[in-house]
Amino acid sequence: MSESSESRIVAAIQSGRFRDPMSRRSFFAVASAAGLTAGLAACSSSSSSVSSAASSGASKAVAGGSSTVVRGTQAVDVTTLSNEYFVLYADGARQMGKALGLSIDLLQDGGNAATGLSQVGTVRAANGRMYTSTPATEGVVPGTVAQCKAGGIYYANAYTAPAWYTPPDGGDYWVMFVTPPSAAIAYSTAQILFKHMGGSGTVIHVPGQKGSSADVQRTAGFTQALKEFPGIQVVTTGPGNWTSQDSATAFSNVLPSVKSFEGVFAQNDSQAAGVIQVLDAQGIKGKAVAGFDGNSENVQYIAQGKQLVTSVTLGGLTGGIVGVAVFDALNGVKRPLASRMMFQEALMVQQDIAQAVYDKIYAASELPFDWAKMSQSLNPTDWDPQCRLTPINPTSFFAGSPHNGYDLNAAYSGSTFSADLTSTTAEYVSHYKTGPLLTWQSSAIYS
């Protein structure tokens, strides 16, 4: 067999060039148990796995008269349910599944690369056909994609993927990668924080989880903004690992060494909540805290004046978007290349709109989205994404990132993709008709 994308994945991992070396060790530790090695060696045999729509992982039901819709179980892997954002992501997946008639099998990897990679083996063992995840590290993604391709599992993921490794490398089975425009959001968030501080003073920076694309990109946006504010000094803590507990510990550990500070840049809202808990416990007042993701608790903190800013990307919406994408793929929808990597809009929320955003989006028991209406298989002509999704140009998205053994897939070369990028952008804008985020489009970041 000629060199495939899967064999290049293994070669890249062996070469030791991933940002997170744990990803390499984890890959080999679980490859055999997860069935990856066999999948790589027999990638041409996946058609036998794909043909069984009547397996336990997928069932057929009649809808709309003569139309046949393939349903079944969708596996959803999140990092941790100790983080409100991932709780919301899981809740959105459940709501989406209920609306589309799917069973949802919720998994957790605890931010552990080995566990994350082994989850796909669990899905394959159950004859699953649909899988979505928030990968623990970039290095988990190629192994996950290889297993899904070998097993005929339609896969979509959020937030994390290695630079230059893109959905066409997974054939038809890596359906979609979606992420907020994290670098642009972080740049805007840092600007808001620095301007609030009057352009000078000390900021305590609490990074996220090492090896996560979102963490890398948020740090990059923060660093970019710093170049425009020479009066800002930075003290960086240990990683907050996306949880309030780890963030509180990391923040508390540096406080004795910081004589004074004016702001905190926490790289997600659970971490911001951990910082606020420490500030409250120690009676420290008047510090501006910035976060990301738009957890409901943090939107309330902003309304109360306890947090300065967050970017509402709605984890539940993300969970629904990727879930609908794999459901549509299972039902025969072929996404244009430009819609297989997409930015999900972020709403910048400060105190002026925080209460209104909370009342409209978070106060109800379920998110105010029509999940079935998002589906292109159920609504071929009038589907509605209900948020701004913007195609990602991987050439610019990964610019400056090391290749780590990957070259951009040839599908992106030439004028065809450029035209696809333009037409797909316009298509998604034209289909975006409804949804709670429309009210605040002037405060949104798209790319």
Buried (B, 14 or more C-beta within 10 A) or exposed (E): EEEBBBBBBBEBBEEEBBBBEBBBBBBBBBBEEBBBBBBBEEBEEBEEBBEEBEBEBBBEEEEEEEEEBBBBBBBBBBBBEBBBBBBBBBBBBBBBBEBBBBBBBBBBBEBBBBBBBBBBBBBBEBBBBBBBBBBBBBBBBBBBBBBBBBBBBBBBBBBBBBBBBBBBBBBBBBBBBBBBBBBBBBBBBBBBBBEBBEEEBBBBBBBBBBBBBBBBBBBBBBBBBBEEBEEBEEBBBBBBBBBBBBBBBBBBEBBEEEEEBBBBBBBBBBBBBBBBBBBEEEEEEEBBBBBBBBBBBBBBBBBEEBBBBBBBBBBBBBBBBBBBBBBBBBBEBEBEBBBBBBBBBBBBBBBEBBBEBBEBBBEEEEBBBEBBBBBBBBBEEEBBBBBBBBBBBBEEBBEEBEBBBBEBBEBBEEEEBEEBBEEBBEBBEEBBEEBBBEBBEEBBBBB
